[in-house]
Amino acid sequence: MHRFKLSLQFPKPISYSSYTTLHRTTSRNLSSLHTHLHNVRPMASLLDSRAVVRFRGPDTLKFLQGLLTNDVRKFGEPVGDANLTLPTPNLPSVSIPPMYAAMCSPQGRFLYDFFIYGPTRFYGKLDVSGSRPGPDPDELELYADVDASVLDELLETMKKYRLRSKVDIENMAEAFSCWQRADSSSNIFFNHLHYSEAMPLEYNLAGLNAISFDKGCYVGQELIARTHHRGVIRKRLLPLKFVDDCGKEVEQKVAPRSEVIDASSRKKVGSVTTALGCRGLGLLRLEEAFKGSGTGTLAIQGQEDVKVLAIRPAWWPSEWFVDHQQSVAA
């Protein structure tokens, strides 16, 4: 995912021989070529659902370190050659890879997520080792790509925690935009997480490297750390498929926040967070979600003709599965 800069790809120039060949192509082939080019997707798309916030000031790292789930101190550390992402042949530069993180309530509930970026810095001076530029804490600034629908609430919440910290928190939505790079085979699918309804662990943020378990204290850290070390998480965000009684996929019949129930017991299993066509994501209890091995035991509340199939992701580590958690608990 690329932010702040629009990345475009241009076709290679056509040589004279290729042009001659094209010129001699039959009108039928030209028509086919025109249709093919007409169906090519754009190389990048503007994400209106995301906005940009800037943090700037000498207390930026200390402030964010006490609020976010990930360890942001690396943005203030000297960077070695192995970590440089934008080397230049004639200027010393420092560029640290982006970081995914979340902010939680004091009760450990998910509030907001952030893609944090440190802009490439160019220096004429070296650090104390004489080999690599050193960061100036007074000039440090970080950018965060956040959910635009909660931007005002996010800014208000973070400013409450600022107190006397020397950090400016600015809405940069007018100055910067977020872009999604895509190609002809990309399937863009966005998830809208429900705020204050689940823990970051239940949204699988640990598997997305958004949580550091050795960084120290931050808001909501106590409950998150205790749950992680106990190793028992009873519900998680899962991919879903919506089908009818015959197993045929159904389109555009399920809306976000629809309740998922057990078709036999009528008990609530979870809820849909995102739906697009016949696919979606939902926060479900694992034991009920995979009971019956996906034979259609789940349904949408009020739409019992729409069955829900919970998909077990292949990338999940073994400790996330119910059998493993039950053995750990025992």
Backbone hydrogen bonds, N-H to C=O, Kabsch-Sander energy under -0.5 kcal/mol:
donor,donor_aa,acceptor,acceptor_aa,energy
4,F,177,S,-1.2
5,K,3,R,-1.2
7,S,5,K,-0.6
8,L,6,L,-0.7
19,Y,15,S,-2.3
20,T,16,Y,-2.4
21,T,17,S,-2.1
22,L,18,S,-2.4
23,H,19,Y,-2.5
24,R,20,T,-1.5
25,T,22,L,-1.1
30,L,26,T,-2.1
31,S,27,S,-2.1
32,S,28,R,-1.9
33,L,29,N,-2.6
34,H,30,L,-2.6
35,T,31,S,-2.1
36,H,32,S,-2.2
37,L,33,L,-2.4
38,H,34,H,-2.1
39,N,35,T,-1.2
40,V,37,L,-1.0
45,S,180,Q,-2.2
47,L,178,C,-2.9
48,D,46,L,-1.0
50,R,47,L,-1.4
51,A,146,V,-2.6
53,V,144,A,-2.4
54,R,170,E,-2.5
55,F,142,L,-3.1
56,R,168,D,-2.0
57,G,140,L,-1.8
59,D,166,K,-2.3
60,T,57,G,-1.6
63,F,59,D,-2.6
64,L,60,T,-2.4
65,Q,61,L,-2.6
66,G,62,K,-1.2
67,L,64,L,-1.3
68,L,64,L,-2.7
69,T,102,A,-2.1
72,V,70,N,-1.0
74,K,71,D,-0.6
75,F,72,V,-1.7
76,G,73,R,-1.9
77,E,74,K,-0.9
83,N,80,G,-1.3
84,L,80,G,-0.6
84,L,81,D,-0.8
85,T,95,S,-0.7
94,V,121,R,-1.8
99,M,116,I,-2.1
101,A,114,F,-2.3
103,M,112,Y,-2.9
104,C,67,L,-0.7
105,S,109,R,-2.4
108,G,105,S,-2.4
110,F,198,A,-3.5
111,L,103,M,-2.6
112,Y,103,M,-1.4
114,F,101,A,-2.9
115,F,145,D,-1.6
116,I,99,M,-3.4
116,I,114,F,-0.6
117,Y,143,Y,-3.3
118,G,96,I,-0.6
121,R,94,V,-2.0
123,Y,92,P,-1.0
127,D,132,R,-2.5
130,G,127,D,-1.7
139,E,136,D,-1.7
140,L,137,P,-0.7
142,L,55,F,-2.7
143,Y,117,Y,-3.0
144,A,53,V,-2.8
145,D,115,F,-2.7
146,V,51,A,-2.8
146,V,144,A,-0.6
148,A,49,S,-2.6
149,S,49,S,-0.5
150,V,147,D,-1.2
151,L,148,A,-1.2
154,L,150,V,-2.8
155,L,151,L,-2.6
156,E,152,D,-2.2
157,T,153,E,-2.4
158,M,154,L,-2.5
159,K,155,L,-2.0
160,K,156,E,-1.1
161,Y,157,T,-1.0
162,R,158,M,-0.7
163,L,159,K,-0.7
165,S,162,R,-2.8
167,V,165,S,-1.8
168,D,56,R,-3.7
170,E,54,R,-2.6
170,E,168,D,-0.6
172,M,52,V,-2.5
172,M,170,E,-0.7
175,A,172,M,-0.7
176,F,172,M,-2.5
179,W,2,H,-0.8
180,Q,45,S,-2.8
181,R,179,W,-0.5
182,A,43,M,-2.4
186,S,183,D,-1.8
188,I,186,S,-0.6
189,F,187,N,-0.5
193,L,191,N,-0.7
196,S,110,F,-3.7
197,E,194,H,-0.9
202,E,199,M,-0.7
203,Y,199,M,-1.1
204,N,201,L,-1.3
205,L,200,P,-2.3
208,L,204,N,-0.6
209,N,206,A,-1.3
210,A,205,L,-2.5
212,S,69,T,-2.7
213,F,211,I,-0.5
219,V,66,G,-1.2
221,Q,218,Y,-2.2
224,I,220,G,-1.4
225,A,221,Q,-2.9
226,R,222,E,-2.2
227,T,223,L,-2.4
228,H,224,I,-2.3
229,H,225,A,-2.3
230,R,226,R,-1.6
231,G,227,T,-1.4
232,V,227,T,-0.7
233,I,231,G,-0.6
236,R,284,L,-2.0
237,L,202,E,-1.6
238,L,282,G,-3.1
240,L,280,G,-3.1
241,K,309,L,-1.8
242,F,278,C,-2.7
243,V,241,K,-0.5
243,V,307,K,-2.1
244,D,248,K,-2.1
247,G,244,D,-1.8
250,V,242,F,-2.1
257,R,272,V,-3.6
258,S,255,A,-1.5
260,V,270,G,-2.6
261,I,299,A,-2.9
262,D,267,K,-2.7
263,A,261,I,-0.6
263,A,297,T,-3.2
266,R,262,D,-2.7
269,V,260,V,-3.3
270,G,260,V,-1.6
271,S,283,L,-1.6
272,V,258,S,-2.6
273,T,281,L,-2.5
274,T,281,L,-1.8
276,L,279,R,-3.0
279,R,276,L,-1.8
280,G,240,L,-1.8
281,L,274,T,-2.3
282,G,238,L,-2.3
283,L,271,S,-2.1
284,L,236,R,-2.2
284,L,282,G,-0.8
285,R,269,V,-2.0
286,L,234,R,-2.6
289,A,285,R,-2.4
290,F,286,L,-2.0
291,K,288,E,-0.7
293,S,290,F,-1.6
298,L,308,V,-0.7
299,A,261,I,-2.3
300,I,303,Q,-0.8
300,I,306,V,-1.7
301,Q,259,E,-2.8
303,Q,300,I,-2.3
306,V,303,Q,-2.6
307,K,243,V,-3.1
307,K,305,D,-0.7
308,V,298,L,-2.3
309,L,241,K,-2.9
310,A,308,V,-0.6
311,I,239,P,-2.6
316,W,313,P,-0.9
320,W,317,P,-1.8
321,F,318,S,-1.5
325,Q,321,F,-2.1
326,Q,322,V,-2.6
327,S,323,D,-1.7
328,V,324,H,-2.1
329,A,325,Q,-2.6
330,A,326,Q,-2.0
